Amino acid sequence: MSEPGGTIEVRVERMAPEGQGLARAEGSGRVVFVPCAAPGDRLRVVVESVQKGYALARAEEVLEPGPDRVEPSCPLHAAAGRSGRETCGGCGWQHLSLAGQLAAKRSIVEDCLRRIGRIQDVPVEETLPSPRPTRYRNKVLVPFGRAAGRPVAGFYAPGSHRIADFQDCLVQPELSVRVVLEVKRLCGELGWEPYDVSSHSGWLRHLFVRTSEEGRALAALVTLDPSFPKRDQFVAALRAAVPEVCGVLRNIQPHRTSVVLGREWEPVWGETELEERVGSLRLRAGPEAFLQVNTPASEALYGLVSEMLFGDGWRPALAVDLYCGVGSIALWLASRADEVLGIEENRRAVEDARRNAALNGVQNARFAAGRVETALGTLRAALGPTAAGTACVVLDPPRAGCSIPVLKALRDPALARLAYVSCNPATFARDASRLAKSGWKLARLKPVDMFPQTSHVEIAALFLRG
């Protein structure tokens, strides 16, 4: 294996869970991880670091493309041969065909089940494609900075805090792009100083944009301090240029941190929430509340969860939604259960969930605020009077997955079915193994392409009592 800085030729075998290509050096069994690679590629790569058992490298030239390699549509994509400030660290799989992306995501899930969960006997279904492979994201956070004496806004170049200034982003709706470009223009016109990471100075750190399928937008500036120079002038100019903006907010993040959002939000003008339609559901949420970023794909995901749980006509006396957010899945399932309970730690999201229930005329759903780990008493109290085998639970945890106390609580005999929605195949595989030890059998698993053009994949899985 070459030392760092050396050049070698590799053949890519498959995509790794972190999104790189897993390759092997020609004439050697050493594993080499290469970003922006495709299965079947033969590449000339530059070794960047050598670790015990593997190396990290950067693709310099595609010597022989694999069958799923395509030319990236975005000029900022960090493809082989592109480097420096002009490359963007987002959309890491834009060089793969859509069919190749779907197959790779399925393969990643299978690998995690075998390697981490030690689960061999569950056939992973084909990945459910996103209804919209581009322009699908309903939320974006864009960092601001300064380059060549002017404001820039875009995403970070790979492995850096250099901003790849964009004029378009193919995974964002055109409305979001228009808002970003107008705020960037106004930043320069109004004399605002963009944030500088190295010196922790400057005023405008990020721009948050949330859009709806109906073509409305919320815009929020993330600033270093509470000042707001030329506030009224900014609002008037943004409204005039992008009339679809229905509300402007501001978030203050004073700390030197990689955490984008601070705790303090304040309204500036107009609405503070945006209504989204997911199927027949109307969902209202503030900027900090969690909603799936791909609305059409989330409708497909919720329909899949419902079909897994209730496709045979079974109706539970109680359906529990843990980590329920603004109530999306709970309200989607409410018509299929006698009673629904949602638990969520974000109190503002719980308020949103209760209002969303009223907005949709759902009367059999209730929501409790608290971390799931500390609200297990609420869960046990709900399951206590429920007859054995007449309840189900939906888990939709953050990327870290579920804690052991939560998984142990799911041993309750009232629970007959469990649906697990995950955005992290590794922690899902770990939790699936733990659930198996508690008497749950993984019956179905289907990846969902919630994030086209990236390596991220959503999972919907059904567990039944063993």
C-alpha positions in Angstrom: 0.0 0.0 0.0 1.3 3.4 -1.0 2.1 6.0 1.7 -0.1 9.2 2.0 0.3 11.3 -1.2 1.1 8.2 -3.3 -1.0 7.2 -6.3 -2.5 3.7 -6.8 -5.1 2.0 -8.9 -8.2 0.4 -7.3 -11.3 -1.5 -8.3 -14.6 -0.5 -6.5 -16.6 -3.4 -5.1 -19.6 -1.7 -3.5 -20.8 1.3 -1.6 -20.1 1.6 2.1 -22.6 2.8 4.7 -20.8 6.1 5.1 -21.3 6.8 1.4 -17.8 6.1 0.0 -16.9 3.4 -2.5 -15.3 0.3 -0.9 -12.4 -0.5 -3.2 -9.4 -2.8 -3.1 -6.0 -1.9 -4.4 -5.0 -3.8 -7.5 -2.6 -6.6 -6.5 -3.5 -6.1 -2.8 -6.3 -7.1 -0.5 -6.1 -3.8 1.4 -9.5 -1.9 1.6 -9.5 1.6 0.3 -12.5 4.0 0.9 -13.0 6.5 -1.9 -15.7 9.2 -2.0 -17.5 9.8 -5.3 -16.8 6.3 -6.5 -19.2 3.8 -8.1 -19.4 0.0 -8.0 -17.3 -1.5 -10.8 -15.1 1.7 -11.2 -11.5 1.3 -11.9 -9.9 4.4 -10.5 -6.5 6.1 -10.1 -6.6 7.5 -6.5 -4.4 9.6 -4.3 -3.9 8.0 -0.8 -4.8 10.6 1.8 -4.3 8.5 5.0 -3.4 4.9 5.9 -5.1 3.3 8.9 -4.9 -0.1 10.4 -6.6 -2.4 7.9 -7.7 0.3 5.4 -6.8 3.5 3.7 -8.7 6.7 2.7 -8.1 8.0 -0.8 -9.4 10.7 -3.3 -10.3 9.8 -6.8 -8.0 11.5 -9.3 -9.1 9.8 -12.5 -11.8 7.3 -13.7 -9.9 4.8 -15.7 -12.9 2.6 -16.4 -16.4 3.6 -15.2 -18.7 1.1 -13.5 -22.1 0.4 -15.0 -24.0 2.8 -12.7 -21.7 5.8 -13.1 -23.3 8.9 -14.7 -22.2 12.5 -15.2 -23.3 14.6 -12.3 -25.8 17.3 -13.2 -24.5 19.8 -10.7 -21.3 21.6 -11.7 -20.3 21.8 -8.0 -20.4 18.0 -7.4 -17.1 16.8 -6.0 -16.5 14.2 -8.8 -13.1 12.8 -9.8 -10.8 15.4 -11.1 -12.7 18.3 -9.4 -11.2 19.8 -6.3 -10.8 23.0 -4.4 -13.3 25.7 -3.5 -15.7 25.1 -6.3 -16.7 21.6 -5.1 -19.7 21.0 -2.8 -19.8 18.4 -0.1 -23.5 17.7 -0.6 -25.3 15.2 -2.9 -22.4 12.7 -2.7 -24.2 10.2 -4.9 -25.2 12.4 -7.8 -22.6 10.5 -9.9 -24.7 7.2 -9.5 -27.7 6.4 -11.6 -31.0 6.4 -9.8 -31.2 2.6 -10.2 -27.7 2.3 -8.8 -28.5 4.5 -5.8 -31.6 2.3 -5.0 -29.6 -0.9 -5.3 -26.7 0.5 -3.2 -29.0 1.6 -0.4 -30.6 -1.9 -0.3 -27.1 -3.4 -0.2 -26.0 -1.1 2.7 -29.0 -2.2 4.8 -28.3 -5.8 4.1 -24.7 -5.3 5.1 -25.6 -3.6 8.4 -28.1 -6.4 9.3 -25.5 -9.1 8.7 -22.4 -7.3 10.1 -23.9 -5.4 13.1 -27.2 -7.1 13.8 -26.0 -10.7 13.0 -29.3 -11.2 11.3 -29.1 -13.4 8.2 -32.5 -14.7 7.4 -34.6 -11.6 6.6 -35.0 -10.7 2.9 -34.5 -7.0 2.4 -37.1 -5.7 -0.1 -36.2 -3.5 -3.0 -35.8 0.2 -2.1 -38.9 2.2 -2.5 -38.0 5.1 -4.8 -38.7 8.7 -4.0 -41.6 10.1 -6.1 -39.3 13.1 -6.8 -35.5 12.5 -7.3 -34.7 16.2 -7.4 -36.2 19.4 -5.9 -37.5 17.4 -3.0 -36.2 19.0 0.1 -38.7 21.1 2.0 -36.1 22.5 4.5 -32.5 23.8 4.1 -29.9 25.5 6.2 -27.4 27.4 4.2 -24.2 28.8 5.7 -23.0 32.3 4.7 -19.5 33.6 4.4 -17.3 36.0 2.4 -15.0 35.2 -0.5 -13.2 37.6 -2.9 -14.8 40.5 -1.0 -18.4 39.5 -1.5 -21.0 37.4 0.4 -21.2 33.8 -0.5 -23.9 31.2 0.4 -23.8 27.5 -0.3 -22.6 24.3 1.3 -19.2 23.4 2.6 -16.6 21.9 0.4 -15.6 18.3 1.4 -13.7 18.2 4.7 -13.6 22.0 5.2 -15.5 25.2 6.1 -15.0 26.7 2.7 -18.3 27.5 1.2 -19.1 26.4 -2.4 -21.2 29.4 -3.5 -24.1 28.1 -5.6 -26.5 29.7 -8.1 -28.7 26.6 -7.9 -29.1 23.4 -5.9 -30.9 20.5 -7.6 -32.2 18.9 -4.4 -33.8 22.2 -3.3 -37.1 23.6 -4.6 -36.7 26.5 -7.0 -38.5 28.6 -4.3 -35.8 27.9 -1.7 -33.1 28.7 -4.2 -34.7 32.0 -5.0 -34.9 32.9 -1.3 -31.2 32.0 -0.8 -30.0 34.1 -3.8 -32.1 37.1 -2.8 -30.9 37.1 0.9 -27.3 36.8 -0.4 -27.9 39.8 -2.7 -29.4 41.8 0.2 -26.6 40.8 2.5 -24.2 42.6 0.2 -26.6 45.5 -0.5 -27.4 46.2 3.1 -23.8 45.9 4.3 -24.3 42.9 6.6 -21.1 41.1 7.5 -21.3 37.3 6.9 -19.9 35.1 9.6 -16.3 34.0 9.7 -15.7 30.6 11.3 -12.0 31.1 12.1 -12.5 34.4 13.9 -16.0 33.9 15.3 -17.0 37.2 13.9 -19.6 38.6 11.5 -23.3 38.8 11.9 -25.2 36.5 9.4 -24.3 32.9 10.0 -27.0 30.8 8.2 -30.2 31.1 6.4 -33.0 28.7 7.2 -35.8 28.1 4.6 -38.8 25.9 4.9 -41.2 25.5 1.9 -44.5 23.7 1.4 -45.9 21.7 -1.5 -48.4 24.6 -2.0 -45.5 27.0 -2.8 -45.2 29.0 0.4 -42.0 29.7 2.4 -40.7 30.6 5.8 -37.3 32.3 6.0 -35.2 32.7 9.1 -31.8 34.4 9.6 -29.4 32.8 12.0 -27.3 35.6 13.5 -24.4 35.9 15.9 -26.1 38.5 18.1 -29.5 40.1 18.7 -28.9 43.2 16.6 -30.8 43.5 13.3 -29.5 46.3 11.1 -31.9 47.6 8.4 -34.5 45.1 9.5 -37.5 46.8 7.9 -35.7 47.4 4.7 -34.7 43.8 4.5 -38.2 42.5 5.1 -39.7 44.8 2.5 -37.1 43.9 -0.2 -37.4 40.1 0.5 -41.2 40.3 0.3 -41.1 42.3 -2.9 -38.6 39.9 -4.6 -40.1 36.6 -3.4 -43.8 37.2 -2.6 -44.2 33.5 -1.7 -42.4 34.2 1.6 -45.2 34.3 4.2 -43.1 34.7 7.3 -39.6 35.9 8.4 -38.0 34.8 11.7 -34.7 35.1 13.4 -32.6 32.6 15.4 -29.7 33.8 17.5 -26.7 31.5 17.9 -24.0 33.4 19.9 -21.7 30.4 20.6 -18.6 29.2 18.9 -20.0 25.9 17.9 -20.9 23.7 14.9 -24.5 23.5 16.2 -26.3 25.7 13.7 -29.3 26.8 15.7 -29.4 28.5 19.0 -32.2 28.3 21.6 -33.7 31.7 20.9 -36.2 32.3 18.1 -38.0 35.5 17.5 -40.7 36.5 14.9 -39.7 39.3 12.5 -42.7 39.6 10.2 -45.7 37.5 9.2 -46.4 33.9 10.0 -44.3 31.8 12.3 -45.6 28.4 11.1 -46.1 26.7 7.8 -48.8 24.3 6.9 -47.9 21.2 4.9 -50.1 18.6 3.4 -49.0 15.0 3.6 -51.7 12.9 1.9 -55.0 14.0 3.4 -53.2 15.3 6.6 -52.7 19.0 7.3 -49.7 19.6 9.4 -48.6 22.9 10.9 -45.2 23.3 12.4 -42.8 25.9 13.5 -39.3 26.2 12.1 -37.6 24.1 14.8 -40.1 21.2 14.7 -39.2 17.9 12.9 -40.9 17.1 9.6 -39.5 14.7 7.1 -37.6 16.8 4.5 -39.2 14.9 1.5 -42.9 15.4 1.6 -43.9 13.1 -1.3 -41.6 10.3 0.0 -42.9 10.8 3.6 -46.4 10.1 2.3 -45.2 6.9 0.7 -43.3 6.0 4.0 -46.4 6.5 6.2 -48.5 4.5 3.8 -45.9 1.7 4.0 -45.9 1.7 7.8 -49.7 1.6 7.9 -49.8 -1.3 5.4 -47.2 -3.2 7.4 -49.2 -2.8 10.6 -52.8 -3.0 9.4 -52.6 -4.5 5.9 -54.4 -7.7 7.0 -57.3 -5.7 8.6 -56.0 -5.9 12.1 -57.2 -3.0 14.3 -55.4 -2.4 17.6 -57.0 -1.1 20.7 -54.0 1.2 21.2 -51.3 2.5 18.8 -48.3 4.2 20.4 -46.0 6.5 18.5 -42.7 7.0 20.3 -40.6 10.0 19.2 -43.7 11.4 17.5 -42.6 14.9 16.5 -45.5 17.0 15.4 -47.7 13.9 15.3 -47.3 13.0 11.6 -47.3 9.2 11.9 -49.7 9.1 14.9 -52.3 11.1 13.1 -51.7 9.1 9.9 -52.6 5.9 11.8 -55.4 7.3 14.0 -58.2 6.1 11.7 -56.8 2.5 12.0 -56.7 2.3 15.8 -59.2 2.8 18.6 -56.8 5.1 20.5 -53.4 6.7 19.7 -50.7 7.9 22.1 -47.7 10.0 21.0 -44.7 10.8 23.1 -42.1 13.4 22.2 -39.5 15.4 24.1 -39.8 18.7 22.2 -42.6 20.5 24.0 -43.3 22.8 21.1 -43.6 19.8 18.8 -46.1 18.3 21.2 -48.2 21.5 21.1 -48.0 21.4 17.3 -49.2 17.7 17.5 -52.2 18.6 19.6 -53.1 21.4 17.3 -52.6 19.2 14.3 -55.0 16.7 15.8 -57.6 19.4 16.1 -56.9 20.7 12.7 -57.6 17.3 11.2 -60.6 16.5 13.4 -58.8 13.6 15.1 -60.4 12.9 18.5 -58.8 9.6 19.5 -55.2 10.8 19.7 -53.4 12.3 22.8 -49.8 13.5 23.1 -47.4 13.6 26.1 -44.3 15.7 26.4 -41.1 14.2 27.7 -38.0 12.2 26.6 -39.1 8.7 25.8 -36.5 7.4 28.2 -38.0 9.3 31.1 -41.7 8.9 30.0 -41.8 5.1 30.2 -44.2 5.4 33.1 -46.7 7.1 30.7 -46.2 4.3 28.3 -46.7 1.6 30.9 -49.8 3.3 32.3 -51.3 3.3 28.8 -50.4 -0.3 28.1 -51.4 -1.5 31.6 -55.2 -1.8 31.0 -54.8 -2.9 27.4 -55.5 -6.6 26.8 -52.6 -8.8 25.7 -51.8 -8.7 22.0 -54.1 -5.7 21.2 -51.6 -2.8 20.9 -48.9 -1.8 18.5 -46.0 0.6 18.7 -44.2 2.8 16.2 -40.5 3.8 16.8 -39.1 6.7 14.9 -36.0 7.6 16.9 -33.1 10.0 16.1 -30.0 8.6 14.4 -28.7 7.3 17.7 -31.5 4.8 17.8 -33.3 3.6 21.0 -31.8 3.1 24.4 -31.9 -0.2 26.1 -34.5 0.9 28.7 -36.9 1.8 25.9 -36.4 -1.5 24.1 -36.9 -3.4 27.4 -40.2 -1.5 27.9 -41.5 -3.0 24.6 -41.6 -6.5 26.2 -45.1 -5.5 27.5 -47.5 -8.3 26.6 -50.1 -5.8 25.3 -47.9 -5.2 22.3 -48.4 -7.5 19.3 -46.8 -5.5 16.5 -43.9 -3.1 16.2 -43.0 -0.8 13.3 -39.5 0.7 13.3 -38.7 3.8 11.2 -35.0 4.5 11.1 -32.6 6.9 9.2 -29.5 5.0 10.3 -29.0 1.4 9.2 -26.3 0.8 11.7 -28.2 1.7 14.8 -31.3 0.0 13.4 -29.4 -3.3 13.0 -28.1 -3.0 16.6 -31.6 -2.4 17.9 -33.1 -5.2 15.7 -30.7 -7.6 17.4 -31.7 -6.4 20.8 -35.4 -6.6 20.0 -34.8 -10.2 18.8 -33.4 -11.1 22.3 -36.7 -9.6 23.8 -38.9 -11.9 21.7 -39.5 -9.8 18.6 -39.0 -11.3 15.2 -38.1 -9.1 12.2 -40.8 -10.0 9.7 -40.4 -7.3 6.9 -37.9 -4.6 6.0 -38.1 -2.2 3.2 -35.6 0.7 2.5 -37.1 4.0 1.4 -35.3 6.5 -0.7 -36.1 9.6 1.4 -32.9 11.4 0.4 -32.1 10.9 -3.4 -28.6 11.8 -4.6 -27.2 11.1 -1.2 -26.1 7.9 0.7 -28.7 8.4 3.4 -31.6 5.9 3.5 -34.7 5.5 5.5 -35.9 2.1 6.7 -39.4 0.8 7.5 -39.5 -2.5 9.3 -42.2 -4.7 10.9 -41.5 -6.8 14.0 -44.0 -9.5 15.3 -44.0 -11.4 18.5 -41.7 -14.5 18.1 
